Amino acid sequence: MSKTPTAIVLVTAITWAAFAVWLGTNPDALLPAFGVEASSPQMLTEVRAFYGGVEFAIATAMILLWWRGELFASLLVGGLPLFGSACGRIAGLAFDGYSTLHLGFATLELVGAAFCLAGCLMIPKPQGDTN
């Protein structure tokens, strides 16, 4: 089997974890880029919880699934949230107006999701009972 799916898992998981640590420790890092001029402690906690916590959980799930030899599941866990996030950004661009930042993030997310999908397609289907 190709080592490419494993490389995709590791790069994707590291990227999820890096964003989790960065936004978990600096929850106001991207707020000005999104036009948020003032934040509250509640908003910062929400950024830590969602971007820090959920992204770290995705990275952890990917690594645990990979460690158990479940590459396909690991790639889905990493790629589907990227695809979903990109779709939400694209919908926002269509309904809420153009934003270069959101377009850039959507592009990166779609590329990451495409790599994960490509990795899924490289994994042979299990040869199990056909009944």
N, C-alpha and C positions, 0 to 999 in steps of 0.2 A: 504494500500500500504506500502511496505517496506520503511524504512528510509535510506536504503543503497544508492539508487541513489542520495539522497540529500547529504549524507556524501561524496560521490564521487565528486559531483559538488563542494562542499565547499573545499575539499582537493585539487582538481585540480585547482580551481580558485586561492586559496591562493598560490599554487606553482607557477602558472603563474605570479601572482602579485609580489611574492618575487623575482623571477628572473628578472622581469621588473625593480623593484626598485634597485636591486643589480647591474645589468648591465647598468641601466640608470644613476646611480650615480658613478659607477666605470667601465666605458666602456673599460678600458684596462685590466680588471681583468683576462680574459681568453686568451688574445692575446699571451702571452708567451707560454702557454700550446699548442696553435695551431701553434707554430713555427714562430709567427710574432715578429720580433726583434725590429722593429721600427714602430711607428705609426705616423700618421699625424692628425692634427685637423679635417680634413674631414673624416678620417676613424673613429675617436672617435665619431663624430656627427652621422655617419651612424650607428654605434653600438647603440648609444643612441636612435636613431629614430626607428630602426628595433627591436632590442631586448628590449629596454625600452618601446617604444611607442606601437608597435604591440602586445607585450606580455601583456602589461597593458590593451590594448583594448580587448584582448581575455578574460582576467579575468573579466573585467567590463561587457562585453556582457554575460558571463556565469552567473554572479550574477544577472543582470537585467532580464534575461530569467527565472532564477530560481525564482526570486521574483514574476514574473508574473505567476508562476505555470507551466512554459513550460520546464519541466525537460528534456525531450527527446532532444529538441533543444539545451538546455544548455550543455548537455553531448556531443552532436555532435560538437558544437563550441569549446569545450575543447579538445575533442579526435581526431578530424580529423587533426588539425595542428600537433599534436604529431605524428600521423601515417605518415603524409606527410614528416615531418622532419626526422623521422626514415628511411623512404624509400630513401630519398636523401642521408642520411649518408651511408646506405647500398650500394647504387649505387656508392658513392665515394670510399668506401672500395673496391668494385669490380674493378672499373676503375682506381682509383688513387693510390691504395696501402693501406696496413694495417695501422691502427692507433688505439692503445688501447683506447685513449680518445674518438674517434668517436664511437668505438664499445660500450664503456660504455654508452655514451649518447644515442645511438640508442637503447640499451637494456632498459634503463630507459624510453625512449619515447614509446617504444612498450608496456611496462608494463602499463604505464599511459593510452595509447590508449585502451588497452585490458580492463582495469577497466572501462573506459568510455563506451565501447561497452557493457560490462556486465551490467552496469547500464541501458543502453538503453533497453536491453532485459528484464529487470525487470519491465519496465513501461508498463502497459496494453495499448493496442491499443485503440484509441478513438472509441466509439460506435456511429458512425454518420449515416447519410443517405447513403444507399448503391447504390443509383441511379447514 
